[in-house]
Amino acid sequence: MDRKLILDELYKKYIEPTKPGREHYIGVEFEMPIVNKSGAAVDFSAVHDLTRRFIERFSFEVIGLDDDGNIYAAQNKENGDILSYDCSYNNLELSFGRERELNTIYARFREYYSFITDIFAKSGHALTGMGVNPNWRVNRNIPIETGRYRMLFHHLHSYTKYKLPMYFHKYPQYGTFSSASQVQLDAEFDKLPLVLNAFSKLEPIKALLFSNSVLLGEDNGLLCCRDMFWENSPHGINPHNIGMYDCEFSSSDDILSYIASTSIYCAERGEKYINFEPVNIVDYFSRESVTGEYFDAKTGKYEQIEFTPELNDLRYLRTFKFEDLTYRGTVEFRSVCCQPISDCMTTAAFHLGLMNNVEKLGALLDGDTSLYRNGYTASELRKLFVKDTLPEFVDKDKLWTLAKEITDLAKQALEERGFGEERFLLPIYDRISNRTNPARTMLTLLDDGVSMEKVIELYS
């Protein structure tokens, strides 16, 4: 297939939707661990009961059934809100239809969350605000029985067959116990390079402020395991599919070239969801055939299949960048762990404010010397800052001052919007004042003798 044709299609999918003439909206997604308060595994029957009650209470319509007939996704057709389970029934997700301001989203979240917690309480379950399910060791960490989730689980478990000079972690089931707080903001064509450059440089500060995924029982020194989960799995075989951009973009053509350097690892033919070794998207279409594996429901085994690439397979190109340009014309920010429930809106407010002040954010980070110009790239700094000990070369006073200056930029932009959304930044200012983040706070509580049950409650 002609390279120019492929690039044209990639341009139409990712760049064209950002062209002027659109109104700007906000999309927010909360993934939250479900916890059995007895310390046992999550009882999936309690989860399915909650789903049925929720759908009835809020007039949602079923949009996803697993192979056993259980509901894993439902939507309110009027406002676009979706209740779903991400990868497994241990992880509940609330995705909100696009809105112009955050207060509307927060009001609906509070109503949904209150109902869910009331129903879960009757079965001894709860939601909590942690990036890793605290009961991850005892839960049934199995995927939802659908073609896509089964394929994804198979893909992540395939790491043992690769003989590559890279480190693979031993948690291929991580999707069943990790949770995120994600934001989608409409992007402007003329500002795409600035947005991706500035927010990439922001990632070390986000690690400082938002880390909240501790893999309890594993002595890995990480406050944010989220990065490691993706980067050291088969998703990271092509490093351009995950993490940060280690380059500066000067035009949309630069961005398009980067997208063309990413890899595809799945496709669908009929009812067969096929997984194959990640291959560069342009190289993929140059092949006459690709060999992959699919799950045969009749035999209960994975079978080999050979198929011909089709241009429509571009819809299966999925990357896991911290700042991901999507087919909706949005930038999806996906590097932040699930936050304590009382702080749930901090992620959206922080990103929204800075998106509206991106020129000043870029200038501030470009001129910074407290964090940058110390011999490390943004990606290297992020890897240092997700650890429980900050590197010695960092001047802590200047670092936290920089974090406040950045948060002030977000606050300024939110105040100018006039919706009172700056109130959602207050927990971040508390973290800056106390020089902490949710992960550090949790570990301090546990070190002080507070029980995990109490921590779960405090983060709920």
Disulfide bonds with the S-S distance in Angstrom:
none
